[in-house]
Amino acid sequence: MKDDPIVEEIRRVRSAHAARYGNDLDRIFAAIKESEKKSTAKLVNREPILQSLFVPNIDAQISMREIVDCIREGRDR
């Protein structure tokens, strides 16, 4: 397999970053979470988005538009 310079650069940067925190995953994770707190960028929320929606029974019909509206408004339906 041919060496890929981009992959090699990513590995080098990742290795240097890990070494900065003593290759300790807990410290690396804590540093990432701290940088997320300071960031002004919009971060993704990976919690299930449909968890809060209430559908009374399996036969209930709900449109995609209604699901999107519920999610945007943060309501149960």
N, CA, C and O atoms as CSV, one atom per row, in Angstrom:
chain,resi,resn,atom,element,x,y,z
A,1,MET,N,N,0.839,-1.179,0.000
A,1,MET,CA,C,0.000,0.000,0.000
A,1,MET,C,C,0.887,1.246,0.000
A,1,MET,O,O,1.872,1.321,0.734
A,2,LYS,N,N,0.531,2.198,-0.813
A,2,LYS,CA,C,1.302,3.424,-0.964
A,2,LYS,C,C,1.118,4.331,0.262
A,2,LYS,O,O,0.009,4.474,0.777
A,3,ASP,N,N,2.216,4.938,0.717
A,3,ASP,CA,C,2.144,5.877,1.839
A,3,ASP,C,C,1.384,7.126,1.412
A,3,ASP,O,O,1.596,7.658,0.323
A,4,ASP,N,N,0.511,7.576,2.274
A,4,ASP,CA,C,-0.294,8.768,2.004
A,4,ASP,C,C,0.231,9.898,2.888
A,4,ASP,O,O,0.201,9.781,4.113
A,5,PRO,N,N,0.710,10.987,2.292
A,5,PRO,CA,C,1.285,12.077,3.092
A,5,PRO,C,C,0.259,12.738,4.015
A,5,PRO,O,O,0.621,13.225,5.086
A,6,ILE,N,N,-0.993,12.761,3.622
A,6,ILE,CA,C,-2.021,13.372,4.474
A,6,ILE,C,C,-2.246,12.513,5.718
A,6,ILE,O,O,-2.326,13.029,6.833
A,7,VAL,N,N,-2.347,11.208,5.517
A,7,VAL,CA,C,-2.525,10.289,6.650
A,7,VAL,C,C,-1.315,10.369,7.575
A,7,VAL,O,O,-1.467,10.376,8.797
A,8,GLU,N,N,-0.138,10.428,7.010
A,8,GLU,CA,C,1.079,10.521,7.823
A,8,GLU,C,C,1.090,11.818,8.640
A,8,GLU,O,O,1.503,11.812,9.800
A,9,GLU,N,N,0.642,12.925,8.048
A,9,GLU,CA,C,0.602,14.192,8.779
A,9,GLU,C,C,-0.412,14.124,9.918
A,9,GLU,O,O,-0.143,14.601,11.020
A,10,ILE,N,N,-1.570,13.535,9.655
A,10,ILE,CA,C,-2.594,13.398,10.692
A,10,ILE,C,C,-2.055,12.555,11.846
A,10,ILE,O,O,-2.245,12.898,13.013
A,11,ARG,N,N,-1.391,11.465,11.519
A,11,ARG,CA,C,-0.820,10.612,12.574
A,11,ARG,C,C,0.232,11.351,13.387
A,11,ARG,O,O,0.302,11.195,14.606
A,12,ARG,N,N,1.049,12.155,12.717
A,12,ARG,CA,C,2.089,12.918,13.405
A,12,ARG,C,C,1.467,13.944,14.352
A,12,ARG,O,O,1.893,14.074,15.499
A,13,VAL,N,N,0.464,14.668,13.870
A,13,VAL,CA,C,-0.201,15.684,14.697
A,13,VAL,C,C,-0.930,15.024,15.864
A,13,VAL,O,O,-0.871,15.515,16.991
A,14,ARG,N,N,-1.615,13.913,15.598
A,14,ARG,CA,C,-2.331,13.192,16.651
A,14,ARG,C,C,-1.362,12.684,17.721
A,14,ARG,O,O,-1.652,12.755,18.915
A,15,SER,N,N,-0.224,12.178,17.287
A,15,SER,CA,C,0.774,11.672,18.224
A,15,SER,C,C,1.334,12.796,19.091
A,15,SER,O,O,1.508,12.625,20.298
A,16,ALA,N,N,1.616,13.944,18.477
A,16,ALA,CA,C,2.135,15.093,19.232
A,16,ALA,C,C,1.090,15.593,20.228
A,16,ALA,O,O,1.430,15.952,21.355
A,17,HIS,N,N,-0.175,15.619,19.819
A,17,HIS,CA,C,-1.257,16.062,20.703
A,17,HIS,C,C,-1.379,15.117,21.891
A,17,HIS,O,O,-1.500,15.570,23.029
A,18,ALA,N,N,-1.351,13.822,21.644
A,18,ALA,CA,C,-1.449,12.837,22.726
A,18,ALA,C,C,-0.260,12.952,23.676
A,18,ALA,O,O,-0.420,12.844,24.891
A,19,ALA,N,N,0.919,13.170,23.127
A,19,ALA,CA,C,2.126,13.296,23.957
A,19,ALA,C,C,2.033,14.517,24.872
A,19,ALA,O,O,2.546,14.496,25.991
A,20,ARG,N,N,1.378,15.582,24.395
A,20,ARG,CA,C,1.222,16.797,25.197
A,20,ARG,C,C,0.468,16.497,26.496
A,20,ARG,O,O,0.669,17.178,27.501
A,21,TYR,N,N,-0.394,15.486,26.476
A,21,TYR,CA,C,-1.173,15.112,27.652
A,21,TYR,C,C,-0.717,13.777,28.239
A,21,TYR,O,O,-1.485,13.089,28.913
A,22,GLY,N,N,0.526,13.424,27.978
A,22,GLY,CA,C,1.115,12.218,28.541
A,22,GLY,C,C,0.442,10.940,28.048
A,22,GLY,O,O,0.461,9.920,28.738
A,23,ASN,N,N,-0.149,10.994,26.865
A,23,ASN,CA,C,-0.875,9.856,26.277
A,23,ASN,C,C,-1.964,9.329,27.211
A,23,ASN,O,O,-2.310,8.149,27.163
A,24,ASP,N,N,-2.494,10.194,28.048
A,24,ASP,CA,C,-3.538,9.840,29.008
A,24,ASP,C,C,-4.893,10.231,28.408
A,24,ASP,O,O,-5.174,11.415,28.226
A,25,LEU,N,N,-5.732,9.231,28.101
A,25,LEU,CA,C,-7.011,9.504,27.449
A,25,LEU,C,C,-7.922,10.390,28.279
A,25,LEU,O,O,-8.653,11.211,27.725
A,26,ASP,N,N,-7.892,10.241,29.598
A,26,ASP,CA,C,-8.729,11.089,30.445
A,26,ASP,C,C,-8.311,12.554,30.333
A,26,ASP,O,O,-9.164,13.439,30.269
A,27,ARG,N,N,-7.018,12.811,30.311
A,27,ARG,CA,C,-6.526,14.192,30.172
A,27,ARG,C,C,-6.825,14.741,28.784
A,27,ARG,O,O,-7.184,15.910,28.645
A,28,ILE,N,N,-6.682,13.912,27.759
A,28,ILE,CA,C,-6.986,14.346,26.380
A,28,ILE,C,C,-8.465,14.702,26.289
A,28,ILE,O,O,-8.819,15.749,25.746
A,29,PHE,N,N,-9.334,13.834,26.820
A,29,PHE,CA,C,-10.770,14.085,26.788
A,29,PHE,C,C,-11.122,15.368,27.532
A,29,PHE,O,O,-11.910,16.177,27.042
A,30,ALA,N,N,-10.538,15.556,28.716
A,30,ALA,CA,C,-10.803,16.768,29.506
A,30,ALA,C,C,-10.372,18.020,28.741
A,30,ALA,O,O,-11.064,19.038,28.777
A,31,ALA,N,N,-9.242,17.948,28.058
A,31,ALA,CA,C,-8.764,19.094,27.287
A,31,ALA,C,C,-9.707,19.401,26.125
A,31,ALA,O,O,-9.968,20.564,25.820
A,32,ILE,N,N,-10.212,18.356,25.482
A,32,ILE,CA,C,-11.149,18.560,24.372
A,32,ILE,C,C,-12.435,19.199,24.887
A,32,ILE,O,O,-12.939,20.144,24.280
A,33,LYS,N,N,-12.970,18.697,25.996
A,33,LYS,CA,C,-14.200,19.257,26.555
A,33,LYS,C,C,-13.989,20.715,26.969
A,33,LYS,O,O,-14.881,21.544,26.786
A,34,GLU,N,N,-12.832,21.030,27.519
A,34,GLU,CA,C,-12.524,22.411,27.911
A,34,GLU,C,C,-12.476,23.322,26.684
A,34,GLU,O,O,-12.985,24.442,26.718
A,35,SER,N,N,-11.862,22.836,25.598
A,35,SER,CA,C,-11.798,23.655,24.380
A,35,SER,C,C,-13.180,23.828,23.764
A,35,SER,O,O,-13.453,24.856,23.143
A,36,GLU,N,N,-14.062,22.833,23.927
A,36,GLU,CA,C,-15.435,22.976,23.434
A,36,GLU,C,C,-16.166,24.081,24.191
A,36,GLU,O,O,-16.934,24.837,23.596
A,37,LYS,N,N,-15.934,24.179,25.499
A,37,LYS,CA,C,-16.575,25.222,26.306
A,37,LYS,C,C,-16.164,26.615,25.840
A,37,LYS,O,O,-16.970,27.545,25.854
A,38,LYS,N,N,-14.907,26.751,25.429
A,38,LYS,CA,C,-14.376,28.047,25.014
A,38,LYS,C,C,-14.725,28.384,23.567
A,38,LYS,O,O,-14.637,29.542,23.159
A,39,SER,N,N,-15.112,27.394,22.806
A,39,SER,CA,C,-15.358,27.574,21.383
A,39,SER,C,C,-16.641,28.356,21.130
A,39,SER,O,O,-17.614,28.235,21.874
A,40,THR,N,N,-16.628,29.149,20.082
A,40,THR,CA,C,-17.832,29.865,19.656
A,40,THR,C,C,-18.525,29.134,18.515
A,40,THR,O,O,-19.588,29.558,18.060
A,41,ALA,N,N,-17.937,28.052,18.055
A,41,ALA,CA,C,-18.522,27.277,16.958
A,41,ALA,C,C,-19.741,26.511,17.452
A,41,ALA,O,O,-19.825,26.150,18.626
A,42,LYS,N,N,-20.679,26.269,16.554
A,42,LYS,CA,C,-21.859,25.481,16.899
A,42,LYS,C,C,-21.456,24.013,16.955
A,42,LYS,O,O,-20.916,23.466,15.994
A,43,LEU,N,N,-21.730,23.382,18.101
A,43,LEU,CA,C,-21.380,21.980,18.277
A,43,LEU,C,C,-22.624,21.115,18.107
A,43,LEU,O,O,-23.740,21.565,18.363
A,44,VAL,N,N,-22.430,19.899,17.685
A,44,VAL,CA,C,-23.525,18.962,17.443
A,44,VAL,C,C,-23.973,18.334,18.754
A,44,VAL,O,O,-23.150,17.909,19.565
A,45,ASN,N,N,-25.288,18.279,18.954
A,45,ASN,CA,C,-25.861,17.581,20.096
A,45,ASN,C,C,-26.273,16.198,19.606
A,45,ASN,O,O,-27.166,16.080,18.767
A,46,ARG,N,N,-25.633,15.154,20.119
A,46,ARG,CA,C,-25.897,13.802,19.636
A,46,ARG,C,C,-26.936,13.047,20.461
A,46,ARG,O,O,-27.051,11.828,20.334
A,47,GLU,N,N,-27.698,13.754,21.307
A,47,GLU,CA,C,-28.774,13.105,22.042
A,47,GLU,C,C,-29.897,12.779,21.061
A,47,GLU,O,O,-30.104,13.510,20.092
A,48,PRO,N,N,-30.613,11.703,21.302
A,48,PRO,CA,C,-31.705,11.345,20.381
A,48,PRO,C,C,-32.720,12.472,20.276
A,48,PRO,O,O,-33.248,12.923,21.292
A,49,ILE,N,N,-32.998,12.933,19.063
A,49,ILE,CA,C,-33.877,14.088,18.882
A,49,ILE,C,C,-35.353,13.725,18.985
A,49,ILE,O,O,-36.176,14.590,19.286
A,50,LEU,N,N,-35.702,12.481,18.745
A,50,LEU,CA,C,-37.105,12.103,18.799
A,50,LEU,C,C,-37.510,11.571,20.165
A,50,LEU,O,O,-38.671,11.215,20.364
A,51,GLN,N,N,-36.590,11.510,21.095
A,51,GLN,CA,C,-36.851,10.954,22.408
A,51,GLN,C,C,-37.974,11.695,23.126
A,51,GLN,O,O,-38.752,11.076,23.852
A,52,SER,N,N,-38.071,13.005,22.937
A,52,SER,CA,C,-39.052,13.793,23.678
A,52,SER,C,C,-40.418,13.824,23.004
A,52,SER,O,O,-41.375,14.335,23.586
A,53,LEU,N,N,-40.530,13.293,21.796
A,53,LEU,CA,C,-41.819,13.311,21.109
A,53,LEU,C,C,-42.728,12.222,21.665
A,53,LEU,O,O,-42.296,11.090,21.883
A,54,PHE,N,N,-43.982,12.571,21.889
A,54,PHE,CA,C,-44.945,11.604,22.389
A,54,PHE,C,C,-45.868,11.195,21.254
A,54,PHE,O,O,-46.544,12.034,20.659
A,55,VAL,N,N,-45.892,9.902,20.955
A,55,VAL,CA,C,-46.812,9.369,19.961
A,55,VAL,C,C,-47.710,8.375,20.709
A,55,VAL,O,O,-47.214,7.359,21.195
A,56,PRO,N,N,-49.024,8.643,20.813
A,56,PRO,CA,C,-49.910,7.852,21.649
A,56,PRO,C,C,-49.942,6.362,21.333
A,56,PRO,O,O,-49.949,5.546,22.255
A,57,ASN,N,N,-49.963,5.987,20.074
A,57,ASN,CA,C,-49.973,4.567,19.737
A,57,ASN,C,C,-49.284,4.344,18.401
A,57,ASN,O,O,-49.004,5.288,17.662
A,58,ILE,N,N,-49.019,3.096,18.111
A,58,ILE,CA,C,-48.250,2.749,16.918
A,58,ILE,C,C,-48.967,3.126,15.625
A,58,ILE,O,O,-48.323,3.340,14.598
A,59,ASP,N,N,-50.319,3.210,15.669
A,59,ASP,CA,C,-51.088,3.521,14.467
A,59,ASP,C,C,-51.195,5.019,14.204
A,59,ASP,O,O,-51.718,5.434,13.169
A,60,ALA,N,N,-50.703,5.826,15.130
A,60,ALA,CA,C,-50.816,7.272,14.969
A,60,ALA,C,C,-50.050,7.740,13.745
A,60,ALA,O,O,-48.939,7.281,13.478
A,61,GLN,N,N,-50.642,8.634,13.021
A,61,GLN,CA,C,-49.999,9.196,11.835
A,61,GLN,C,C,-49.419,10.562,12.207
A,61,GLN,O,O,-50.113,11.408,12.772
A,62,ILE,N,N,-48.166,10.762,11.891
A,62,ILE,CA,C,-47.512,12.041,12.155
A,62,ILE,C,C,-46.648,12.370,10.950
A,62,ILE,O,O,-45.882,11.535,10.468
A,63,SER,N,N,-46.784,13.585,10.478
A,63,SER,CA,C,-46.038,13.980,9.285
A,63,SER,C,C,-44.614,14.393,9.662
A,63,SER,O,O,-44.335,14.760,10.803
A,64,MET,N,N,-43.743,14.322,8.691
A,64,MET,CA,C,-42.363,14.758,8.906
A,64,MET,C,C,-42.334,16.232,9.277
A,64,MET,O,O,-41.513,16.643,10.097
A,65,ARG,N,N,-43.213,17.032,8.689
A,65,ARG,CA,C,-43.285,18.466,8.990
A,65,ARG,C,C,-43.634,18.660,10.471
A,65,ARG,O,O,-43.055,19.524,11.129
A,66,GLU,N,N,-44.581,17.860,11.008
A,66,GLU,CA,C,-44.961,17.985,12.402
A,66,GLU,C,C,-43.812,17.575,13.326
A,66,GLU,O,O,-43.613,18.184,14.377
A,67,ILE,N,N,-43.062,16.553,12.940
A,67,ILE,CA,C,-41.903,16.134,13.729
A,67,ILE,C,C,-40.876,17.260,13.786
A,67,ILE,O,O,-40.362,17.581,14.857
A,68,VAL,N,N,-40.581,17.853,12.645
A,68,VAL,CA,C,-39.609,18.947,12.586
A,68,VAL,C,C,-40.088,20.127,13.421
A,68,VAL,O,O,-39.305,20.723,14.161
A,69,ASP,N,N,-41.373,20.468,13.306
A,69,ASP,CA,C,-41.917,21.564,14.100
A,69,ASP,C,C,-41.818,21.288,15.602
A,69,ASP,O,O,-41.476,22.178,16.381
A,70,CYS,N,N,-42.119,20.051,15.999
A,70,CYS,CA,C,-42.013,19.676,17.420
A,70,CYS,C,C,-40.585,19.819,17.926
A,70,CYS,O,O,-40.348,20.338,19.017
A,71,ILE,N,N,-39.644,19.355,17.127
A,71,ILE,CA,C,-38.230,19.441,17.509
A,71,ILE,C,C,-37.813,20.889,17.651
A,71,ILE,O,O,-37.148,21.249,18.622
A,72,ARG,N,N,-38.194,21.726,16.699
A,72,ARG,CA,C,-37.811,23.140,16.743
A,72,ARG,C,C,-38.423,23.852,17.949
A,72,ARG,O,O,-37.785,24.707,18.563
A,73,GLU,N,N,-39.649,23.496,18.278
A,73,GLU,CA,C,-40.343,24.161,19.368
A,73,GLU,C,C,-40.099,23.507,20.716
A,73,GLU,O,O,-40.461,24.067,21.751
A,74,GLY,N,N,-39.483,22.319,20.715
A,74,GLY,CA,C,-39.196,21.625,21.952
A,74,GLY,C,C,-40.447,21.156,22.674
A,74,GLY,O,O,-40.496,21.135,23.904
A,75,ARG,N,N,-41.463,20.779,21.894
A,75,ARG,CA,C,-42.705,20.322,22.521
A,75,ARG,C,C,-42.939,18.849,22.250
A,75,ARG,O,O,-42.259,18.236,21.428
A,76,ASP,N,N,-43.921,18.287,22.960
A,76,ASP,CA,C,-44.211,16.864,22.853
A,76,ASP,C,C,-45.138,16.519,21.702
A,76,ASP,O,O,-45.182,15.358,21.297
A,77,ARG,N,N,-45.854,17.441,21.176
A,77,ARG,CA,C,-46.714,17.248,20.011
A,77,ARG,C,C,-47.909,18.112,20.039
A,77,ARG,O,O,-48.729,18.061,19.122
